[in-house]
Amino acid sequence: MSQLSDLERASRLSALRNLLDLMRPAVQADGGDLVLVRADVENGVVEVQLQGACSSCAISSDTLQGGVTRILKDRLSWVTDVIGGVDDAIDLEESVSLGVGGYIPRYRDI
C-alpha cells in the first residue's frame, strides 16, 4: 500500500470527524455520545466508543454495527474496519438517568 500525503491524511481525518459530528446529535438525543478513539486513515481502521446512556441501552451494539459502521463504510470509501465499544465505566443507574435508552424504532408496513 502506498503512503498517503499529509494533505490526504488530513482530508480523510477531517471528513471522518465531520461525519461523526453529523451522527452525534442522534446519539446525544438519547443521553449518549459518540467519540472517536483513534483513526488509522492509512489502513482504514476507525475506533469509536459510545458513552453516557449508551452503556445501559439494549441496542448499543445495533447502533454500532447497523448505524455507525454502516454509515462510515458507505460514506468514506477508505474505511475498511470499524472497531466499536461502549464505555461501561459509568454506573448503570447514572447511565439510565441520562436518557431514554433502549429505543426500538417502529417500522410500518408498506
C-alpha positions as CSV (number, residue, x, y, z in Angstrom):
1,M,0.0,0.0,0.0
2,S,1.3,3.4,-0.9
3,Q,1.7,6.0,1.8
4,L,-0.7,8.9,1.8
5,S,0.4,12.5,1.6
6,D,-0.1,14.7,4.6
7,L,-2.8,16.5,2.7
8,E,-4.7,13.3,2.0
9,R,-4.3,12.1,5.7
10,A,-5.7,15.5,6.9
11,S,-8.5,15.3,4.4
12,R,-9.6,11.8,5.5
13,L,-9.4,12.7,9.2
14,S,-11.4,15.9,8.6
15,A,-14.1,14.0,6.6
16,L,-14.3,11.4,9.4
17,R,-14.7,14.0,12.1
18,N,-17.3,15.8,10.1
19,L,-19.3,12.7,9.5
20,L,-19.1,11.7,13.2
21,D,-20.3,15.2,14.1
22,L,-23.3,14.7,11.9
23,M,-24.1,11.4,13.7
24,R,-23.6,12.6,17.3
25,P,-26.8,14.5,17.8
26,A,-28.9,11.3,17.2
27,V,-26.9,9.5,19.9
28,Q,-26.9,12.6,22.2
29,A,-30.7,12.9,21.9
30,D,-30.9,9.7,24.0
31,G,-28.3,10.8,26.6
32,G,-25.3,9.2,25.0
33,D,-22.4,10.3,22.9
34,L,-20.2,9.0,20.1
35,V,-16.5,9.6,20.5
36,L,-13.6,9.0,18.1
37,V,-11.0,6.9,19.9
38,R,-8.5,6.6,17.1
39,A,-8.3,6.6,13.3
40,D,-5.7,4.9,11.2
41,V,-6.5,6.7,7.9
42,E,-3.7,4.9,6.2
43,N,-5.1,1.4,6.7
44,G,-8.8,2.4,7.1
45,V,-9.3,1.3,10.7
46,V,-11.5,3.6,12.8
47,E,-12.2,3.0,16.5
48,V,-15.2,4.7,18.2
49,Q,-16.9,4.5,21.6
50,L,-20.5,5.0,22.7
51,Q,-20.7,6.8,26.1
52,G,-23.3,8.0,28.6
53,A,-26.7,6.4,28.5
54,C,-25.4,4.0,25.8
55,S,-23.9,1.8,28.4
56,S,-27.4,0.8,29.6
57,C,-29.0,0.8,26.2
58,A,-30.3,-2.5,24.9
59,I,-29.4,-1.7,21.3
60,S,-26.0,-0.2,21.7
61,S,-24.4,-3.0,19.7
62,D,-27.0,-2.4,16.9
63,T,-26.2,1.3,16.9
64,L,-22.5,0.5,16.4
65,Q,-23.0,-2.2,13.8
66,G,-26.1,-1.2,11.9
67,G,-25.6,2.5,12.2
68,V,-22.1,3.8,12.8
69,T,-20.2,1.1,11.0
70,R,-22.6,1.1,8.0
71,I,-22.6,4.9,7.6
72,L,-18.8,5.2,7.9
73,K,-18.1,2.4,5.4
74,D,-20.8,3.7,3.0
75,R,-19.7,7.3,3.0
76,L,-16.0,7.0,3.4
77,S,-14.6,4.7,0.8
78,W,-11.3,4.3,2.6
79,V,-12.8,2.9,5.8
80,T,-12.2,-0.9,5.9
81,D,-12.9,-1.7,9.6
82,V,-14.8,0.0,12.4
83,I,-14.0,-1.1,16.0
84,G,-16.6,-0.1,18.4
85,G,-17.2,-0.3,22.1
86,V,-19.3,1.0,24.9
87,D,-17.9,2.9,27.8
88,D,-19.0,0.8,30.7
89,A,-17.2,2.9,33.3
90,I,-20.4,4.8,34.1
91,D,-22.7,3.5,36.8
92,L,-25.7,1.7,35.4
93,E,-28.2,3.8,37.4
94,E,-26.5,7.0,36.3
95,S,-26.4,5.8,32.7
96,V,-30.2,5.1,32.8
97,S,-30.9,8.5,34.2
98,L,-29.1,10.2,31.3
99,G,-31.6,9.2,28.6
100,V,-34.3,7.0,27.5
101,G,-32.1,4.3,26.0
102,G,-33.4,1.1,24.6
103,Y,-35.3,2.9,21.8
104,I,-36.5,0.5,19.2
105,P,-37.8,2.1,16.0
106,R,-41.2,1.0,14.7
107,Y,-41.5,0.1,11.1
108,R,-44.7,0.5,9.3
109,D,-45.9,-2.0,6.7
110,I,-45.7,-0.6,3.2
